[in-house]
Amino acid sequence: LNKYNIHMLKSMTAYVSAVHNHKDFLISCDIKSVNGKTLDINLKSNFLKANTELAIRNLISSRVHRGTLEISLNLESNQQTTFQLNKKLVKEIQKELNNSILDIKELSFSDLKDIPDIFLENKSPNISEKVIKDFFKKTLKELIDSKELEGKKIKKAFNERIIKINKQIVLLSQKIKNNNPKRKRNILKKLKLVCFDASDDSISNEIMSQTIRSDTSEEIDRLNFHISSLLDELKSKKAKGKKIDFILLEMLREINTTLAKVAFSEEKKHGLNVKLLIEEMREQVCNVE
């Protein structure tokens, strides 16, 4: 169990199937994991005792944080089914016949074969809880290995998008800086069109006020901060899908505010590119445990 890396970035989608021969019996296990907001375990078995099932559920809870798990754990015999005569029932029937007025001294097979419960199926031998748990631990590890493998692919896709976002933010910041003089001229032009009747100082103050309201430096700074937080979370051994989604939501809020402030098409183009990349990551983080 020490080999489990329980905090590594994992996908919630995975499937594993395993079998184990134990003496004259075959234990089979199928685990299917799909997306889910919380941990939901659906376990079906044809032989598990209550205490063993509880132990398995506790094991899953300690290794998996989110997702819906469909688990089938069954036991099959490799031997041909055998039956034996229910001697106790035969004796009771014979006793009743001896005490009855019926003239029957001996019972034949034809007399007994259709009596309910007259034949007993040989019971399956007990399989120790340790055998079951060891087999399930191995199967669960295979599932987690698969989830981690998919998690690496998701992490790689995230890092690629973050690189693209950083490039777009640099371009966006450059365009905003280059367009600031044009922005001021547009504000002044609008003030003149509405016959702004005030002193030159008032016009200057209004231009300054409008410029400050259109300033996106704080949003860009916060966006860069959230990107840094996202990278730290992806590197963390305790990375969780819920936290990543929260960071992405904050990034989306900042880029939406930025898009509301910028006016020129070149600026909006880079801002929309950033928003699209964030939205793509938000779709993918739905699959992160």
RODO-2510 file (C-alpha; in nm, 4 decimals, decimal comma):
residues 289
     n   res          X          Y          Z
     1     l     0,0000     0,0000     0,0000
     2     n     0,2933     0,2345     0,0484
     3     k     0,3355     0,2282    -0,3279
     4     y     0,0096     0,4203    -0,3681
     5     n     0,0638     0,7847    -0,4622
     6     i    -0,2733     0,8920    -0,3298
     7     h    -0,2333     1,2668    -0,3962
     8     m    -0,1047     1,2621    -0,7535
     9     l    -0,3177     1,4296    -1,0204
    10     k    -0,5643     1,1621    -1,1344
    11     s    -0,8395     1,1249    -1,3875
    12     m    -1,1791     1,0125    -1,2608
    13     t    -1,2329     0,7934    -1,5690
    14     a    -1,0779     0,4466    -1,5696
    15     y    -1,1618     0,0776    -1,6002
    16     v    -0,9897    -0,2383    -1,4809
    17     s    -1,0768    -0,6084    -1,4864
    18     a    -0,8910    -0,8809    -1,2960
    19     v    -0,9253    -1,2480    -1,1989
    20     h    -0,7589    -1,4581    -0,9309
    21     n    -0,7515    -1,8365    -0,8954
    22     h    -0,7811    -1,9542    -0,5363
    23     k    -0,7802    -2,3308    -0,4898
    24     d    -1,0866    -2,4530    -0,6796
    25     f    -1,2432    -2,1088    -0,7135
    26     l    -1,2121    -1,8060    -0,9374
    27     i    -1,2482    -1,4536    -0,7952
    28     s    -1,3255    -1,1860    -1,0532
    29     c    -1,3353    -0,8090    -1,0121
    30     d    -1,4408    -0,5343    -1,2520
    31     i    -1,4109    -0,1673    -1,1519
    32     k    -1,5432     0,1161    -1,3652
    33     s    -1,4773     0,4738    -1,2538
    34     v    -1,6580     0,7736    -1,4050
    35     n    -1,6975     1,1424    -1,3217
    36     g    -1,8758     1,2475    -1,0043
    37     k    -1,8867     1,5497    -0,7755
    38     t    -1,8403     1,3272    -0,4690
    39     l    -1,7300     0,9689    -0,4027
    40     d    -2,0098     0,7227    -0,4808
    41     i    -1,9362     0,3491    -0,4436
    42     n    -2,1738     0,0944    -0,5986
    43     l    -2,0500    -0,2516    -0,4965
    44     k    -2,2172    -0,5757    -0,6077
    45     s    -2,0992    -0,9215    -0,5027
    46     n    -2,2339    -1,2764    -0,4817
    47     f    -2,0262    -1,3854    -0,1817
    48     l    -1,8979    -1,0944     0,0294
    49     k    -1,9777    -1,0858     0,3985
    50     a    -2,0831    -0,7573     0,5563
    51     n    -1,7571    -0,7019     0,7469
    52     t    -1,5426    -0,7731     0,4366
    53     e    -1,7531    -0,5385     0,2243
    54     l    -1,7124    -0,2643     0,4853
    55     a    -1,3338    -0,3168     0,4856
    56     i    -1,3270    -0,2850     0,1049
    57     r    -1,5381     0,0329     0,1125
    58     n    -1,3042     0,1850     0,3717
    59     l    -1,0047     0,0929     0,1564
    60     i    -1,1597     0,2679    -0,1459
    61     s    -1,2429     0,5792     0,0568
    62     s    -0,8800     0,6063     0,1696
    63     r    -0,7513     0,5888    -0,1886
    64     v    -1,0150     0,7650    -0,3996
    65     h    -1,1539     1,1144    -0,3368
    66     r    -1,4101     1,1749    -0,6109
    67     g    -1,5964     0,9829    -0,8786
    68     t    -1,8620     0,7151    -0,9207
    69     l    -1,7264     0,3610    -0,8913
    70     e    -1,9205     0,0622    -1,0276
    71     i    -1,7660    -0,2521    -0,8733
    72     s    -1,8511    -0,6157    -0,9429
    73     l    -1,6747    -0,8700    -0,7179
    74     n    -1,7818    -1,2316    -0,7698
    75     l    -1,6810    -1,5883    -0,6877
    76     e    -1,7203    -1,8886    -0,9196
    77     s    -1,6351    -2,2552    -0,8690
    78     n    -1,3976    -2,4300    -1,1081
    79     q    -1,5383    -2,7670    -0,9999
    80     q    -1,8526    -2,9382    -1,1168
    81     t    -2,1393    -2,8804    -0,8780
    82     t    -2,2076    -3,1810    -0,6536
    83     f    -2,5058    -3,2709    -0,4417
    84     q    -2,5672    -3,4989    -0,1446
    85     l    -2,8788    -3,6572    -0,0032
    86     n    -3,0417    -3,4745     0,2860
    87     k    -3,0167    -3,7654     0,5279
    88     k    -3,1846    -3,5815     0,8112
    89     l    -3,4897    -3,5141     0,5975
    90     v    -3,4986    -3,8745     0,4759
    91     k    -3,4991    -4,0018     0,8365
    92     e    -3,7835    -3,7676     0,9274
    93     i    -3,9863    -3,8877     0,6290
    94     q    -3,9178    -4,2541     0,7133
    95     k    -4,0195    -4,1947     1,0730
    96     e    -4,3459    -4,0366     0,9671
    97     l    -4,4186    -4,3248     0,7326
    98     n    -4,3483    -4,5824     1,0048
    99     n    -4,5959    -4,4092     1,2303
   100     s    -4,8566    -4,3849     0,9594
   101     i    -5,1127    -4,6406     0,8431
   102     l    -4,9487    -4,6573     0,4991
   103     d    -4,7988    -4,9938     0,4067
   104     i    -4,4584    -4,8643     0,2967
   105     k    -4,1513    -5,0338     0,4398
   106     e    -3,8758    -4,8982     0,2183
   107     l    -3,8244    -4,5734     0,0235
   108     s    -3,6901    -4,5746    -0,3322
   109     f    -3,5131    -4,2989    -0,5282
   110     s    -3,8287    -4,2357    -0,7319
   111     d    -4,0164    -4,1742    -0,4061
   112     l    -3,7659    -3,9120    -0,2938
   113     k    -3,6365    -3,7316    -0,6021
   114     d    -3,9168    -3,4739    -0,6277
   115     i    -3,9332    -3,3842    -0,2584
   116     p    -3,8202    -3,0220    -0,2018
   117     d    -3,4779    -2,9863    -0,0320
   118     i    -3,4134    -3,3602    -0,0485
   119     f    -3,0778    -3,2900    -0,2173
   120     l    -2,8233    -3,0467    -0,0721
   121     e    -2,5708    -2,8614    -0,2882
   122     n    -2,2203    -2,8861    -0,1505
   123     k    -2,1391    -2,5504     0,0029
   124     s    -1,8465    -2,3450    -0,1174
   125     p    -1,5526    -2,3429     0,1210
   126     n    -1,4916    -2,0222     0,3089
   127     i    -1,2336    -1,7890     0,1567
   128     s    -1,0421    -1,5828     0,4071
   129     e    -1,0921    -1,2088     0,4223
   130     k    -0,7171    -1,1630     0,3716
   131     v    -0,7263    -1,3385     0,0316
   132     i    -1,0176    -1,1219    -0,0810
   133     k    -0,8642    -0,7974     0,0464
   134     d    -0,5209    -0,8707    -0,1023
   135     f    -0,6781    -0,9419    -0,4405
   136     f    -0,8915    -0,6275    -0,4263
   137     k    -0,5968    -0,4106    -0,3180
   138     k    -0,4024    -0,5269    -0,6212
   139     t    -0,6985    -0,4569    -0,8511
   140     l    -0,7554    -0,1153    -0,6963
   141     k    -0,3886    -0,0299    -0,7462
   142     e    -0,4224    -0,1143    -1,1156
   143     l    -0,7201     0,1213    -1,1340
   144     i    -0,5298     0,4023    -0,9606
   145     d    -0,2273     0,3476    -1,1868
   146     s    -0,4595     0,3911    -1,4850
   147     k    -0,6130     0,7048    -1,3312
   148     e    -0,2646     0,8491    -1,2706
   149     l    -0,1595     0,7745    -1,6289
   150     e    -0,4584     0,9688    -1,7592
   151     g    -0,3845     1,2371    -1,4997
   152     k    -0,0378     1,2872    -1,6495
   153     k    -0,1957     1,3441    -1,9899
   154     i    -0,4358     1,6002    -1,8429
   155     k    -0,1495     1,7755    -1,6633
   156     k     0,0499     1,7932    -1,9865
   157     a    -0,2508     1,9430    -2,1687
   158     f    -0,2934     2,1992    -1,8893
   159     n     0,0721     2,3037    -1,9055
   160     e     0,0520     2,3458    -2,2830
   161     r    -0,2531     2,5707    -2,2484
   162     i    -0,0910     2,7743    -1,9709
   163     i     0,2060     2,8463    -2,2006
   164     k    -0,0374     2,9662    -2,4669
   165     i    -0,2250     3,1800    -2,2128
   166     n     0,0975     3,3462    -2,0978
   167     k     0,1858     3,4329    -2,4582
   168     q    -0,1587     3,5802    -2,5170
   169     i    -0,1404     3,7863    -2,1972
   170     v     0,1967     3,9310    -2,3035
   171     l     0,0512     4,0246    -2,6421
   172     l    -0,2613     4,1647    -2,4786
   173     s    -0,0588     4,3798    -2,2374
   174     q     0,1549     4,5137    -2,5229
   175     k    -0,1509     4,6043    -2,7289
   176     i    -0,3150     4,7797    -2,4329
   177     k     0,0014     4,9790    -2,3643
   178     n     0,0422     5,0750    -2,7300
   179     n    -0,3225     5,1785    -2,7556
   180     n    -0,3295     5,3993    -2,4447
   181     p    -0,2546     5,7248    -2,6389
   182     k    -0,5284     5,6339    -2,8871
   183     r    -0,7596     5,5588    -2,5961
   184     k    -0,7016     5,9045    -2,4489
   185     r    -0,7666     6,0707    -2,7854
   186     n    -1,0938     5,8815    -2,8215
   187     i    -1,2049     5,9897    -2,4754
   188     l    -1,1234     6,3539    -2,5547
   189     k    -1,3086     6,3289    -2,8865
   190     k    -1,6191     6,1965    -2,7129
   191     l    -1,6076     6,4767    -2,4564
   192     k    -1,5904     6,7352    -2,7306
   193     l    -1,8797     6,5734    -2,9188
   194     v    -2,1065     6,6146    -2,6174
   195     c    -1,9924     6,9783    -2,5823
   196     f    -1,8264     6,9265    -2,2498
   197     d    -1,8513     7,2752    -2,1006
   198     a    -1,5748     7,2966    -1,8471
   199     s    -1,2244     7,4282    -1,7943
   200     d    -0,9233     7,2548    -1,9431
   201     d    -0,8372     7,1147    -1,6014
   202     s    -1,1799     6,9522    -1,5719
   203     i    -1,1389     6,7959    -1,9143
   204     s    -0,7978     6,6653    -1,8138
   205     n    -0,9439     6,5232    -1,4945
   206     e    -1,2252     6,3550    -1,6835
   207     i    -0,9813     6,2067    -1,9322
   208     m    -0,7738     6,0776    -1,6417
   209     s    -1,0834     5,9310    -1,4733
   210     q    -1,1946     5,7549    -1,7915
   211     t    -0,8424     5,6234    -1,8456
   212     i    -0,8240     5,4829    -1,4925
   213     r    -1,1616     5,3101    -1,5360
   214     s    -1,0338     5,1460    -1,8529
   215     d    -0,7031     5,0426    -1,6917
   216     t    -0,6572     4,6647    -1,6897
   217     s    -0,3259     4,6406    -1,5031
   218     e    -0,4879     4,5052    -1,1843
   219     e    -0,6795     4,2375    -1,3757
   220     i    -0,3645     4,1332    -1,5624
   221     d    -0,1705     4,1170    -1,2348
   222     r    -0,4389     3,9025    -1,0700
   223     l    -0,4579     3,6817    -1,3786
   224     n    -0,0814     3,6222    -1,3604
   225     f    -0,1146     3,5456    -0,9897
   226     h    -0,3845     3,2856    -1,0560
   227     i    -0,1715     3,1277    -1,3300
   228     s     0,1135     3,0968    -1,0814
   229     s    -0,1268     2,9388    -0,8280
   230     l    -0,2503     2,6971    -1,0932
   231     l     0,1049     2,5881    -1,1783
   232     d     0,1793     2,5336    -0,8083
   233     e    -0,1350     2,3233    -0,7719
   234     l    -0,0489     2,1101    -1,0745
   235     k     0,2983     2,0446    -0,9295
   236     s     0,1592     1,9631    -0,5855
   237     k     0,1305     1,6050    -0,4645
   238     k    -0,2028     1,7099    -0,3141
   239     a    -0,3497     1,8399    -0,6407
   240     k    -0,7313     1,8299    -0,6424
   241     g    -0,9787     1,8924    -0,9206
   242     k    -1,2055     2,1119    -0,7060
   243     k    -0,9257     2,3578    -0,6237
   244     i    -0,8044     2,3682    -0,9844
   245     d    -1,1589     2,4447    -1,0990
   246     f    -1,1847     2,7270    -0,8422
   247     i    -0,8601     2,8845    -0,9693
   248     l    -0,9818     2,8583    -1,3288
   249     l    -1,3078     3,0248    -1,2299
   250     e    -1,1114     3,3175    -1,0814
   251     m    -0,9047     3,3408    -1,3992
   252     l    -1,2232     3,3477    -1,6048
   253     r    -1,3614     3,6295    -1,3894
   254     e    -1,0492     3,8415    -1,4427
   255     i    -1,0386     3,7923    -1,8198
   256     n    -1,4109     3,8756    -1,8457
   257     t    -1,3495     4,2019    -1,6577
   258     t    -1,0555     4,2769    -1,8870
   259     l    -1,2669     4,2126    -2,1977
   260     a    -1,5308     4,4520    -2,0646
   261     k    -1,2686     4,7261    -2,0343
   262     v    -1,0762     4,6946    -2,3624
   263     a    -1,2212     4,8571    -2,6733
   264     f    -0,9938     4,7765    -2,9650
   265     s    -1,0338     4,4616    -3,1739
   266     e    -0,6698     4,3515    -3,1373
   267     e    -0,6996     4,3671    -2,7602
   268     k    -1,0281     4,1755    -2,7610
   269     k    -0,8803     3,9093    -2,9895
   270     h    -0,6054     3,8224    -2,7410
   271     g    -0,8473     3,8437    -2,4480
   272     l    -1,0902     3,6061    -2,6175
   273     n    -0,8061     3,3640    -2,6904
   274     v    -0,7235     3,3591    -2,3192
   275     k    -1,0892     3,3033    -2,2300
   276     l    -1,1200     3,0157    -2,4767
   277     l    -0,8131     2,8414    -2,3318
   278     i    -0,9486     2,8807    -1,9777
   279     e    -1,2861     2,7394    -2,0842
   280     e    -1,1112     2,4391    -2,2400
   281     m    -0,9300     2,3711    -1,9117
   282     r    -1,2556     2,4061    -1,7169
   283     e    -1,4124     2,1379    -1,9345
   284     q    -1,1152     1,9091    -1,8785
   285     v    -1,0914     1,9657    -1,5028
   286     c    -1,4361     1,8037    -1,4704
   287     n    -1,2462     1,4786    -1,5225
   288     v    -0,9855     1,5439    -1,2518
   289     e    -1,0219     1,3718    -0,9167
***
